[in-house]
């Protein structure tokens, strides 16, 4: 009796075709998954209309010069409070006096995803001292944007990066 012998391996055109289809099908599936995930998680836009942002660039520069000429100073502190955070802001004039009766607005912005941005109202708790609270704020990198509004628009805008635990 003879033991059956295995047929020798033959590389045929059909096998090569199936190997190529399997390889490129795997690569195309992975690429499609990654592209879909990337498009769903981040729009890639910093501003709604980059063209419009370019058109108003000179007026933005003039507004920044006016802010510098006022000489106002803004001090802010963010503290964790449970799952949220509290924000305290002091606004000082060029002379160092606290500025009372101003309309302050603040935003906490995620650098990577504008959908996670949070706005909070700041109320004056003492002359020149403003405070606000935001609920359910996850930890990580945030950009704090505080604006002092006046009759002609934003009189002072300050941004800073912060990390919350």
C-alpha angles and dihedrals in degrees: 000000000000125000113237111258122223117246112253116256112263124193104216131180090253092056092048090050092051092047091051093046090049093048098046092040089057092048093047092048092050091047092049091051093049095046091048092049092048094050093048096050105045133023093203093224124120094185131024093239118022090186092057091045089056091049094054095043095107092050089050089054091050090050091051091051090051090051091051091049091055089057094209118163125212123198120188136182128188120199131183115246111182109300092340136052139236125221125206121189132186120195118199132186123231088269092055095253117137114253112228130193098032127144107237126186127183138191133190107210129192108227091217105036125034090193089073094055116127128203122204134189117235118211125194108251095174132358106300093358120107130182140182141168135220122200127219100013115170120219125256138073118345136171113221114210117188121183130188109209126206137171092284097044130266111010096178133013125182130178131190137169120238139174122221122199 
